[in-house]
Amino acid sequence: MIEMLRKIFGKKKEKTEVQNPPGRTFNRVLTGRYFGCEDVNADEETIAKAKQDKIDQIKELELIPMFIRYSYDRKRGDGIDSEEDHPTSAHVAFQKEVFAENWNMVHVTEISFTVYYSDFDEFEKMAGVSLNDDFKDLTSTMFNGKDRRKEEREA
């Protein structure tokens, strides 16, 4: 009897619903490591077709330019800050994020590959992007070869 009265006249605890943070699924579309053809002995036509296939996939999947990381030839100058240094290549990543409310998930699709310095202009024209303006530059986050330890590492 007392339990029944408690249920009727007792204070009901309100349950606060804490929403789970969205999970992520990551889908990397494999297109090859380089802008062009992996085969070094390929003819001009094969290389042009491989380049166009990458651009077509980016446009078909509606991916947007996200990240870029330049590689420099360390033998030419002191480092990245040197004015005579020119990038030898750039690793570019295109991504698209789609939020699926049903599962509280974010689906990320990515295509990434390396573009050589000689192909920079052709890549920008074909993809309709600017390497300097459209991508977030992650070059400075790369380890530049200097050891940051206070004590030397034992061999």
Contacts in CASP RR format, 6 or more apart in sequence:
PFRMAT RR
TARGET T0000
AUTHOR 0000-0000-0000
METHOD contacts of the structure
MODEL  1
MIEMLRKIFGKKKEKTEVQNPPGRTFNRVLTGRYFGCEDVNADEETIAKA
KQDKIDQIKELELIPMFIRYSYDRKRGDGIDSEEDHPTSAHVAFQKEVFA
ENWNMVHVTEISFTVYYSDFDEFEKMAGVSLNDDFKDLTSTMFNGKDRRK
EEREA
19 104 0 8 1.000
20 104 0 8 1.000
22 99 0 8 1.000
22 104 0 8 1.000
22 105 0 8 1.000
22 106 0 8 1.000
23 104 0 8 1.000
23 105 0 8 1.000
23 106 0 8 1.000
24 105 0 8 1.000
24 106 0 8 1.000
24 107 0 8 1.000
24 108 0 8 1.000
25 105 0 8 1.000
25 106 0 8 1.000
25 107 0 8 1.000
25 108 0 8 1.000
26 108 0 8 1.000
26 110 0 8 1.000
27 107 0 8 1.000
27 108 0 8 1.000
27 109 0 8 1.000
27 110 0 8 1.000
28 110 0 8 1.000
28 111 0 8 1.000
28 112 0 8 1.000
29 57 0 8 1.000
29 61 0 8 1.000
29 109 0 8 1.000
29 110 0 8 1.000
29 111 0 8 1.000
31 53 0 8 1.000
31 54 0 8 1.000
31 57 0 8 1.000
31 111 0 8 1.000
31 113 0 8 1.000
32 38 0 8 1.000
32 54 0 8 1.000
32 113 0 8 1.000
33 113 0 8 1.000
33 114 0 8 1.000
34 113 0 8 1.000
34 114 0 8 1.000
34 115 0 8 1.000
34 116 0 8 1.000
35 51 0 8 1.000
35 54 0 8 1.000
35 113 0 8 1.000
35 114 0 8 1.000
35 115 0 8 1.000
35 116 0 8 1.000
35 119 0 8 1.000
35 123 0 8 1.000
36 47 0 8 1.000
36 50 0 8 1.000
36 51 0 8 1.000
36 54 0 8 1.000
36 119 0 8 1.000
37 46 0 8 1.000
37 47 0 8 1.000
37 50 0 8 1.000
38 50 0 8 1.000
39 46 0 8 1.000
42 50 0 8 1.000
51 119 0 8 1.000
51 122 0 8 1.000
51 123 0 8 1.000
51 126 0 8 1.000
52 126 0 8 1.000
54 111 0 8 1.000
54 113 0 8 1.000
55 126 0 8 1.000
55 127 0 8 1.000
57 111 0 8 1.000
58 94 0 8 1.000
58 111 0 8 1.000
58 127 0 8 1.000
61 96 0 8 1.000
61 109 0 8 1.000
61 111 0 8 1.000
62 96 0 8 1.000
63 94 0 8 1.000
63 95 0 8 1.000
63 96 0 8 1.000
63 109 0 8 1.000
63 110 0 8 1.000
63 111 0 8 1.000
64 94 0 8 1.000
64 95 0 8 1.000
64 96 0 8 1.000
65 92 0 8 1.000
65 93 0 8 1.000
65 94 0 8 1.000
65 127 0 8 1.000
65 129 0 8 1.000
65 134 0 8 1.000
65 135 0 8 1.000
66 93 0 8 1.000
66 94 0 8 1.000
66 95 0 8 1.000
66 110 0 8 1.000
66 135 0 8 1.000
66 136 0 8 1.000
67 92 0 8 1.000
67 93 0 8 1.000
67 95 0 8 1.000
67 135 0 8 1.000
67 136 0 8 1.000
67 138 0 8 1.000
68 90 0 8 1.000
68 91 0 8 1.000
68 92 0 8 1.000
68 93 0 8 1.000
68 131 0 8 1.000
68 135 0 8 1.000
68 136 0 8 1.000
68 137 0 8 1.000
68 138 0 8 1.000
68 139 0 8 1.000
69 90 0 8 1.000
69 91 0 8 1.000
69 137 0 8 1.000
69 138 0 8 1.000
69 139 0 8 1.000
69 142 0 8 1.000
70 87 0 8 1.000
70 89 0 8 1.000
70 90 0 8 1.000
70 137 0 8 1.000
70 139 0 8 1.000
71 87 0 8 1.000
71 88 0 8 1.000
71 89 0 8 1.000
71 90 0 8 1.000
71 91 0 8 1.000
72 79 0 8 1.000
72 80 0 8 1.000
72 85 0 8 1.000
72 86 0 8 1.000
72 87 0 8 1.000
72 88 0 8 1.000
73 85 0 8 1.000
73 86 0 8 1.000
73 88 0 8 1.000
76 82 0 8 1.000
76 84 0 8 1.000
76 85 0 8 1.000
76 86 0 8 1.000
77 84 0 8 1.000
77 85 0 8 1.000
79 85 0 8 1.000
79 144 0 8 1.000
80 139 0 8 1.000
80 140 0 8 1.000
80 144 0 8 1.000
86 117 0 8 1.000
87 117 0 8 1.000
88 116 0 8 1.000
88 117 0 8 1.000
89 114 0 8 1.000
89 115 0 8 1.000
89 116 0 8 1.000
89 117 0 8 1.000
90 114 0 8 1.000
90 115 0 8 1.000
90 117 0 8 1.000
90 120 0 8 1.000
90 131 0 8 1.000
91 112 0 8 1.000
91 113 0 8 1.000
91 114 0 8 1.000
91 115 0 8 1.000
92 112 0 8 1.000
92 113 0 8 1.000
92 114 0 8 1.000
92 115 0 8 1.000
92 123 0 8 1.000
92 131 0 8 1.000
92 135 0 8 1.000
93 110 0 8 1.000
93 111 0 8 1.000
93 112 0 8 1.000
93 135 0 8 1.000
94 110 0 8 1.000
94 111 0 8 1.000
94 112 0 8 1.000
95 108 0 8 1.000
95 109 0 8 1.000
95 110 0 8 1.000
96 108 0 8 1.000
96 109 0 8 1.000
97 106 0 8 1.000
97 107 0 8 1.000
97 108 0 8 1.000
98 106 0 8 1.000
98 107 0 8 1.000
98 109 0 8 1.000
99 105 0 8 1.000
99 106 0 8 1.000
99 107 0 8 1.000
100 106 0 8 1.000
100 107 0 8 1.000
115 123 0 8 1.000
115 131 0 8 1.000
120 131 0 8 1.000
123 131 0 8 1.000
124 130 0 8 1.000
124 131 0 8 1.000
129 135 0 8 1.000
147 153 0 8 1.000
END
